[in-house]
Amino acid sequence: MTLDRRSLLAGLTATGAITPLAAANASAAVGTFGVDVTKLGVRPNAADDQSRALQEAINAAAGSRVPLFFPPGVYRAADIVLPSGAHLVGVPGSSRIALGYGASIFASSRAEQISLIGLVFDGVSRPLPEKRGLITIRAARELLMRDCTLTGIGGIALVLEGVDGEIAHNLFTGATKAAIFSLDASGLAIRNNTIRNAGNNGILVWRSEKGEDGTIVTGNRIEDIAARDGGSGQNGNGINIFRAANVIVADNRIKNCAFSAVRGNAASNMQVRGNSVTSMGEVAIYSEFDFEGAVITNNTIDGAALGISVTNFNEGGRLAVVQGNLIRNLVTRGKAFIDQEARGIGIGVEADTVVSGNVIEKAPVAGIWLGWKEYLRDVSVSGNIVRQSRIGIAVQVSKGAGSALLANNLISGATMGAIVGMDGLKRVTEDLGRAKPEQYAQLTISGNRVQ
């Protein structure tokens, strides 16, 4: 940014940040990165709270639309309000703002063009209030947060509500709840961040009601996500999409989550593509409940209880493409068919879905699972390779189950049968890959190679 020193000094003098007597020597306040915050009365490494001086410095610099530079040091502050035009710059890893006694370090509402670059935000492990983050931004336009570190977070690190902008190249460590929580975004990109050791979730993209969101979540590294608050899937996820339509989740590296790498709940037109996923405790990639439209393509999954699940046709969940994924090393807990939540499955789908070109290896229950009881409709399964699974393809033939096309798949080493008809978790047919009884007219089985 090109700085006009005369305009800057006039603005700062008018706001009271620099007194008229000091204005003649105030050129020292302007550096390569902007106004030096220490020249405006803010003291780094001081034992006392710097909130009042820091608020005045931010207001002055933002009012003149110039950056405010934080030299290396620790600045103790809380409940700072970021106005429009606040542009804060630090030295990555060295300019640290530590939470004083307050609800958060920074908050903002209805501001535009805020940027936070190269700063460390330290929550000093102090518990944060509900619905507040270490940084809380609401109804903001053109937010940029880049090259920052957020650590020691006693709750959620970053809370965004009704925000557009970019969160990129930041490090989030040790949040007791979640790293990033976005609600009702209006054009948000979450790119190339590193998230480690979160207590409940990595990234949450939610909406108050079902609707257009369009957040792009790409290139992030997410690892070691726990589920400290328990539950049956609302916690323990790398990326959680809830009610938000047209969200893209692409090219992320996600490992060691208590539940899922990517969980879409009532998330229509969600795209999950090109992600590298390892060591999931439950379903690696999940599209569930009331959604229409899911594209799950070209992901690699190594280690999960279930690789990909497109489910809840009973709740309106339908319409998907599951293509080109590589899935292996699925696991069970105890016996394979112990209850109505079968694990050890590569891909499970229910309605209006194409499953093609996937490679599945070592699924101890089934490589591909089609439907649940009567909840099966218009599924096409073609061109897949299933190796070393107990059942190659399990398809529901319960009363009321709909149609399925199973064609040109290669099934190798299926110990219980290449294609098996199921009623819930109960096997009710011989191997349909070798001969299909006439009573199952809803099934088209052709061209499969069994070995």
matplotlib code that plots the C-alpha trace (Angstrom):
import matplotlib.pyplot as plt

x = [0.0, 1.4, 1.4, 0.7, 2.6, 1.0, -2.5, -1.6, -0.3, -3.3, -5.6, -3.8, -3.6, -7.3, -8.2, -5.9, -3.6, -0.7, -0.8, -0.1, 3.1, 4.4, 3.2, 6.5, 8.5, 5.8, 7.5, 9.0, 5.5, 5.4, 7.5, 7.6, 4.6, 2.6, 2.1, 4.2, 1.8, 4.5, 4.7, 1.1, 1.3, 1.0, 3.7, 4.8, 5.8, 4.1, 2.6, -0.6, -3.4, -3.0, -6.6, -7.4, -4.2, -4.5, -8.2, -7.2, -4.3, -6.5, -9.2, -6.7, -5.0, -8.3, -9.7, -6.8, -6.9, -3.3, -1.8, -1.0, 2.3, 3.0, 6.8, 7.8, 6.5, 3.5, 0.5, -2.1, -5.6, -9.2, -12.6, -11.0, -13.5, -12.3, -13.7, -13.9, -10.5, -8.6, -5.5, -3.2, 0.2, 2.7, 5.9, 4.7, 5.4, 6.8, 4.0, 1.7, -1.6, -2.5, -6.1, -6.6, -9.7, -12.6, -14.8, -12.4, -9.4, -11.1, -14.7, -16.3, -19.8, -20.9, -17.4, -15.7, -12.2, -10.6, -7.3, -5.2, -1.8, 1.2, -0.1, -0.2, -3.4, -2.9, -6.0, -3.8, -6.2, -8.8, -12.4, -14.3, -18.1, -20.6, -21.1, -17.9, -14.5, -11.0, -11.8, -15.5, -16.5, -20.1, -21.6, -18.3, -17.3, -13.9, -12.3, -8.8, -6.9, -3.6, -0.4, -1.7, -1.4, -4.2, -3.3, -4.2, -7.9, -10.4, -13.4, -13.7, -10.7, -12.5, -16.3, -17.6, -21.3, -22.5, -19.0, -17.3, -13.6, -10.7, -9.1, -5.8, -2.4, -3.1, -2.2, -4.8, -3.6, -5.3, -8.8, -10.9, -14.0, -13.3, -10.8, -13.3, -17.0, -18.8, -22.5, -24.5, -21.5, -21.9, -18.8, -16.1, -12.9, -11.1, -7.8, -4.4, -4.8, -3.3, -5.6, -4.3, -5.6, -9.1, -11.4, -14.6, -14.3, -11.9, -14.0, -17.7, -19.7, -23.3, -26.4, -29.3, -31.7, -31.1, -29.9, -27.2, -23.8, -21.0, -18.1, -14.9, -12.8, -9.6, -6.0, -6.3, -4.3, -6.5, -5.3, -6.0, -9.6, -11.3, -15.0, -14.6, -18.3, -19.4, -22.5, -23.2, -21.4, -21.9, -18.4, -15.2, -15.2, -12.5, -15.0, -18.7, -21.2, -24.7, -27.7, -25.2, -25.7, -23.1, -20.1, -16.9, -14.5, -11.4, -7.8, -7.6, -5.4, -7.3, -6.1, -7.0, -10.5, -12.7, -15.6, -15.5, -13.1, -16.1, -19.6, -22.4, -25.8, -28.7, -26.0, -27.3, -25.0, -22.0, -18.8, -16.2, -13.3, -9.6, -9.2, -6.6, -8.1, -6.5, -7.4, -11.1, -13.0, -16.3, -17.5, -14.8, -17.0, -20.7, -23.6, -26.7, -30.2, -32.2, -30.0, -30.4, -27.2, -23.7, -20.6, -17.9, -15.0, -11.3, -10.8, -8.3, -9.4, -7.1, -8.6, -12.2, -15.2, -17.0, -15.4, -18.3, -21.9, -24.7, -27.7, -31.1, -33.4, -36.0, -35.3, -35.1, -31.4, -31.0, -29.1, -25.4, -22.3, -19.6, -16.8, -13.1, -12.4, -9.8, -10.9, -9.1, -8.4, -11.9, -12.5, -15.2, -15.8, -16.3, -18.5, -19.2, -23.1, -23.5, -26.3, -28.1, -25.0, -22.9, -19.2, -16.4, -18.0, -16.3, -19.2, -22.9, -25.6, -29.4, -31.2, -30.7, -27.0, -24.2, -21.3, -18.6, -14.9, -14.1, -11.4, -12.2, -9.9, -10.1, -13.6, -14.4, -18.2, -18.8, -17.1, -20.3, -23.6, -26.8, -29.9, -31.4, -34.6, -37.1, -34.9, -33.3, -34.1, -32.5, -28.9, -26.3, -23.1, -20.6, -17.0, -15.8, -13.1, -13.7, -11.0, -10.6, -14.0, -16.3, -19.1, -18.4, -21.7, -24.6, -28.0, -31.2, -34.0, -36.4, -40.1, -40.5, -36.8, -36.4, -34.2, -30.5, -28.1, -24.9, -22.8, -19.2, -17.7, -14.6, -15.0, -12.1, -11.7, -15.2, -15.5, -19.2, -20.3, -19.6, -23.2, -25.5, -29.2, -29.8, -32.9, -31.4, -28.3, -29.6, -28.3, -31.3, -29.8, -27.0, -24.4, -26.3, -23.1, -23.3, -27.1, -30.0, -33.3, -36.3, -38.1, -35.7, -36.9, -35.9, -32.2, -30.2, -27.0, -24.7, -21.1, -19.5, -16.3, -16.0, -12.8]
y = [0.0, 3.5, 5.8, 9.5, 10.7, 14.1, 12.7, 10.1, 12.7, 15.0, 12.1, 10.9, 14.5, 15.0, 11.9, 12.8, 9.8, 12.3, 15.6, 18.8, 19.3, 15.9, 16.0, 17.6, 14.6, 12.0, 10.8, 8.1, 6.7, 5.7, 2.6, 0.3, -1.7, 1.3, 3.1, 1.6, 0.9, 1.5, 5.1, 5.6, 4.8, 1.0, -0.8, -4.3, -6.7, -4.6, -6.3, -4.2, -4.4, -2.3, -2.4, 1.3, 2.5, -0.2, 0.7, 4.3, 3.3, 1.0, 3.7, 6.3, 4.1, 2.7, 6.2, 7.1, 3.8, 3.0, -0.2, -0.5, -2.4, -4.5, -5.0, -8.2, -8.4, -9.4, -7.1, -7.8, -6.8, -7.8, -6.7, -4.6, -3.5, -3.5, -0.7, -0.6, -0.2, -1.8, -3.3, -4.9, -6.3, -8.1, -10.2, -13.9, -15.8, -12.8, -10.2, -11.7, -10.4, -12.2, -12.3, -10.1, -10.2, -10.1, -12.1, -12.1, -10.3, -8.8, -8.4, -6.6, -6.0, -4.5, -3.5, -3.5, -4.2, -5.6, -7.5, -9.3, -10.4, -12.0, -11.9, -14.4, -14.5, -16.2, -17.2, -18.1, -21.2, -18.9, -20.3, -18.3, -17.5, -19.5, -18.2, -16.1, -16.9, -15.6, -13.4, -12.8, -11.1, -10.5, -9.0, -8.1, -7.5, -8.2, -9.8, -11.0, -13.1, -14.4, -15.8, -15.7, -18.2, -18.8, -20.8, -21.4, -21.3, -22.1, -22.6, -21.6, -19.8, -17.8, -17.1, -15.7, -14.7, -13.3, -12.8, -12.7, -12.8, -15.1, -17.0, -18.3, -19.7, -19.5, -22.0, -23.0, -25.2, -26.6, -25.1, -26.9, -26.7, -25.8, -23.8, -22.0, -21.6, -19.9, -19.2, -17.8, -16.9, -14.7, -15.5, -17.1, -18.9, -21.0, -21.9, -23.5, -23.4, -25.8, -27.0, -29.3, -30.8, -29.4, -30.6, -31.1, -30.0, -28.4, -26.3, -25.7, -24.2, -23.8, -21.9, -20.8, -22.2, -24.3, -22.1, -20.9, -20.6, -21.3, -21.4, -22.9, -25.0, -26.0, -27.0, -27.2, -29.6, -30.9, -33.4, -34.9, -33.8, -35.2, -35.4, -34.2, -33.2, -36.6, -37.1, -39.3, -37.3, -33.6, -33.6, -35.2, -34.0, -32.4, -30.4, -30.2, -28.7, -28.1, -26.8, -24.9, -25.4, -25.3, -25.7, -27.0, -29.1, -29.9, -30.9, -31.0, -33.3, -34.7, -37.4, -38.8, -37.6, -39.2, -39.3, -38.0, -36.1, -34.4, -34.6, -32.9, -32.7, -31.3, -29.9, -29.8, -29.7, -30.3, -31.2, -33.3, -33.9, -34.7, -35.0, -37.2, -38.9, -41.3, -42.8, -41.9, -43.3, -43.5, -42.6, -40.8, -38.8, -38.5, -36.9, -37.4, -36.3, -33.8, -33.0, -33.1, -33.4, -34.6, -35.1, -37.1, -37.8, -38.6, -38.9, -41.3, -42.9, -45.2, -46.4, -45.8, -47.6, -46.8, -45.0, -43.0, -42.9, -41.2, -41.9, -41.0, -41.4, -41.7, -38.0, -36.9, -37.5, -38.3, -37.6, -38.2, -39.1, -41.2, -41.7, -42.3, -42.8, -45.1, -46.6, -49.3, -50.7, -50.4, -51.6, -53.0, -52.9, -56.4, -58.6, -57.4, -57.3, -56.3, -53.7, -51.5, -49.4, -51.8, -50.9, -52.2, -51.0, -49.1, -47.2, -47.1, -45.3, -45.3, -43.3, -41.8, -42.3, -43.3, -45.3, -45.7, -46.1, -46.6, -49.0, -50.6, -53.0, -54.8, -54.0, -56.6, -56.4, -55.2, -53.3, -51.6, -51.5, -50.5, -49.3, -50.0, -52.1, -50.4, -47.3, -48.1, -46.4, -46.0, -46.8, -47.5, -49.4, -49.9, -50.1, -50.5, -52.8, -54.5, -56.6, -58.7, -57.9, -60.3, -59.3, -57.6, -55.7, -56.0, -55.0, -54.7, -56.9, -56.2, -55.6, -52.2, -51.8, -50.1, -50.7, -51.1, -51.7, -53.6, -53.9, -54.4, -54.5, -56.6, -58.4, -60.3, -62.4, -61.9, -64.7, -64.5, -63.7, -61.3, -59.9, -60.7, -59.8, -58.4, -57.7, -55.2, -56.8, -60.4, -62.2, -63.7, -64.9, -66.9, -65.2, -63.1, -62.5, -66.1, -66.5, -64.1, -65.6, -64.4, -62.8, -59.9, -58.2, -54.8, -55.8, -55.7, -57.6, -58.0, -58.1, -58.4, -60.4, -62.5, -64.1]
z = [0.0, -0.9, 2.1, 1.9, 5.0, 5.0, 4.9, 7.5, 10.0, 9.4, 10.1, 13.2, 14.5, 13.9, 15.9, 18.8, 18.2, 17.6, 19.4, 17.3, 19.2, 18.3, 14.7, 13.5, 14.6, 13.8, 10.7, 12.9, 13.3, 9.6, 8.6, 5.7, 7.0, 8.2, 11.5, 14.3, 17.1, 19.8, 18.5, 19.4, 23.1, 23.0, 25.0, 24.1, 26.9, 29.5, 32.5, 32.4, 29.9, 26.7, 25.5, 25.7, 24.0, 21.4, 20.6, 20.1, 17.8, 15.7, 15.4, 14.3, 11.7, 10.4, 10.1, 7.8, 6.0, 6.7, 8.2, 11.9, 12.4, 15.5, 16.2, 17.9, 21.5, 23.6, 23.7, 26.4, 25.4, 25.3, 23.8, 21.0, 18.4, 14.8, 12.7, 8.9, 7.4, 10.3, 8.7, 11.3, 10.4, 12.5, 12.2, 11.9, 15.0, 16.9, 17.2, 19.9, 21.1, 24.4, 25.7, 28.7, 30.9, 28.4, 26.1, 23.2, 21.8, 18.7, 17.8, 14.9, 13.5, 10.2, 9.2, 5.8, 4.6, 7.8, 7.5, 10.1, 8.8, 10.5, 14.0, 16.9, 18.9, 22.2, 24.2, 27.2, 27.7, 29.2, 28.7, 26.2, 26.4, 24.3, 20.7, 21.0, 19.6, 20.4, 17.4, 16.5, 13.3, 12.3, 9.1, 7.6, 4.0, 2.5, 5.6, 5.1, 7.7, 6.6, 8.0, 11.6, 14.5, 16.9, 20.0, 23.6, 22.7, 25.4, 23.0, 19.3, 17.8, 15.0, 14.9, 11.7, 11.1, 7.8, 6.5, 3.1, 2.5, 2.9, 5.8, 4.4, 5.5, 9.2, 12.0, 14.5, 17.4, 20.5, 20.3, 22.9, 20.7, 17.1, 15.0, 12.6, 12.9, 10.0, 10.1, 7.2, 5.0, 2.0, -0.1, 2.1, 1.2, 3.8, 2.1, 3.0, 6.8, 9.3, 12.1, 14.8, 18.1, 18.1, 20.8, 18.8, 15.1, 12.7, 10.3, 10.7, 7.8, 9.0, 8.2, 10.4, 7.8, 4.7, 1.8, -0.5, 1.1, -1.5, 0.9, -0.6, 1.8, 0.0, 0.6, 4.4, 6.6, 9.4, 11.9, 15.4, 15.9, 19.0, 20.1, 23.7, 24.0, 22.7, 20.5, 17.5, 14.9, 15.6, 17.0, 15.9, 12.3, 10.2, 8.2, 9.0, 6.6, 8.0, 6.0, 3.7, -0.1, -2.9, -0.6, -2.2, -0.1, -2.2, -2.0, 1.8, 3.8, 6.8, 9.3, 12.6, 13.3, 15.9, 13.5, 9.9, 7.6, 5.8, 7.1, 5.2, 7.0, 4.9, 2.6, -1.0, -4.0, -1.8, -3.7, -2.0, -4.3, -4.3, -0.5, 1.1, 4.2, 6.7, 10.1, 10.6, 13.6, 11.7, 8.2, 6.3, 4.0, 4.9, 3.0, 5.2, 6.0, 4.0, 1.0, -2.8, -4.7, -3.6, -5.8, -4.1, -6.5, -6.6, -2.9, -1.2, 2.0, 4.0, 7.3, 8.4, 9.7, 6.5, 3.5, 1.9, 3.0, 1.0, 3.2, 4.8, 1.8, 4.5, 5.4, 1.8, 1.2, -2.6, -5.8, -5.9, -7.9, -6.2, -8.7, -8.9, -5.2, -3.8, -0.5, 1.6, 5.0, 6.5, 10.1, 12.3, 16.0, 17.3, 15.1, 11.6, 11.8, 15.4, 15.2, 12.6, 12.0, 9.9, 9.7, 7.6, 4.3, 1.5, -0.1, 1.0, -1.0, -1.1, -3.8, -7.2, -7.2, -9.6, -8.2, -10.8, -11.3, -7.6, -6.2, -2.9, -1.0, 2.3, 3.5, 6.1, 5.6, 2.1, -0.7, -1.7, 0.2, -1.6, 0.3, 3.6, 3.8, 1.4, 1.1, -2.3, -5.5, -8.9, -8.2, -10.9, -9.9, -12.8, -13.5, -9.9, -8.6, -5.2, -3.8, -0.6, 0.9, 2.7, 0.3, -2.9, -3.4, -1.0, -2.3, -0.5, -1.8, 1.1, 0.3, -1.4, -2.3, -5.7, -8.7, -9.1, -12.0, -11.3, -14.4, -15.5, -12.0, -11.2, -7.8, -6.5, -3.3, -1.9, 0.7, 1.3, -2.3, -5.1, -5.1, -2.3, -1.6, 1.8, 4.0, 6.4, 7.8, 7.0, 4.0, 2.1, -1.3, -2.7, -4.8, -7.4, -9.3, -10.6, -11.0, -10.3, -9.2, -11.3, -8.3, -8.2, -11.4, -9.9, -10.3, -13.5, -13.1, -16.1, -17.3, -13.9, -13.6, -10.4, -9.4]

ax = plt.figure().add_subplot(projection="3d")
ax.plot(x, y, z, "-o")
ax.set_aspect("equal")
plt.show()
